[in-house]
Amino acid sequence: MLKPVVSAVLLSFAAVLVLQSRGAEDFRFVILGDRTGSAQPGVFEEALREASSAHPEFIVTTGDAIEGGDEAHADAEWQSVAAIVEKQVHNLPVFFTAGNHDIWSEPSAQAYEHYTKRPLHYSFDHGQAHFTILNNSRTEQLDSDELSYLQKDLAAHSSQPLKFVFSHRPSWILQALLGDRKSIYQQLAEKYQVQFFVAGHIHQMLYFRVGNVNYLSVPSSGGHLKGDKRYEGGWFFAETEVDVHGAEASLAIHELSKPYGSARVSIPADWGAAGLVSRTLASPARP
């Protein structure tokens, strides 16, 4: 199934997992939501363009880069994604998260690793921040192996003062909605000082805060909008810019510009379990 020649842009994704800091504790990265399912023409390209214009040091996705489901077309789909990324962001590092559209079988898992040059789960440091990328592409919940990996990874990097945990599916969503302080996610977060859990999959902007832990379901960056398709319900196309300052991080959710949106900007606290909860939207200026 796999072709012997991989495009140069995909090889560029093989940048070392421990990124070199610029020597400062302040940096920016961008979170992109799902590109698929049912990718909407032009949206992912615009999300990448706007993400690149924010001058981040890297991008992290929440999964579903390809439509998937058919191993005969997986090579072509991954090569198409590579071409889009090369055109919009060139050599900017992209850290993929495995989604259910990316992985549905063992051959598709092998293709994912081959083309993204990422393991199914992995972690990396950037300056004082630690990032754990989990794989729940084929299960709604994190299975025992994945939870074990998460715990070991957090323990091994306990000295990092700022921690983000990414997964495609928001396996934590019910516990976060209920404010469950005894959930495995909350317990690990409190033990190892995880500040953010981030996921995609449902294409809707939702936010929960349990104690000092932030749980975010980020909007789509190309996959079709569901529900009533209203901004107030959390249904819009966006890219999320994260500014790290020491051991703190501030997030700005940038709705895409016309014709894909109205360029509204919000912060997580504007959102809740059912969409927009505050009508006072933030408009942080880019440096």
Secondary structure, 3 states (H helix, E strand, C coil): CCCCCCCHHHHHCCCCCCECCCCCCEEEEEEECCCCCCCCCCHHHHHHHHHHHCCCCCEEECCCCCCCCCHHHHHHHHHHHHHHHHHHHCCCCEECCCCCCCCCCHHHHHHHHHHHCCCCCEEEEECCEEEEECCCCCCCCCCHHHHHHHHHHHHHCCCCCEEEEECCCCCCHHHHHCCCCCCHHHHHHHHHCCCEEEECCCCCCEEEEECCEEEEECCECCCCCCCCCCHHHCCCEEEEEEEEECCEEEEEEEECCCCCCCCCEECHHHEECCEECCCCCCCCCCC
